[in-house]
Amino acid sequence: MSAQPNQPHHRGARHGRRRRILRRIDGGIRSVDVAIPRVPASASSRARRDRSPHGWLLTGLAASIASFGVGMFTYDAFSFEQVIFVFFIFLGMAAAAMRPEPIS
């Protein structure tokens, strides 16, 4: 008899854990959805003002990140781990390249 009252509580705890995990996954997907259009737009606008090799770096990073966004619609990008790995490396490089002051 004592096992029955504990079962709904256990299911509720499990359901709450699933909800928290799904919320985190949803937040991660939204952040990638926001990063794909914003980072190339910001990098390309800065690259237009900069005619040095640094501007070409920003142009290449903007094109790479934008092409990942286009490629997500043509194939399942998240099933290939190396594509996601390179995408996040490019995001990190773009973040470092768009710093206001140079890194010394």
Secondary structure, DSSP 4 states (H G I P E B T S, - for coil): -THHHHHHHHHHHHHHHHHHHHHHHHHHHHHHHHHHHHHHHHHHHHHHH--SHHHHHHHHHHHHHHHHHHHHHHS-GGG-HHHHHHHHHHHHHHHHHT-SS---
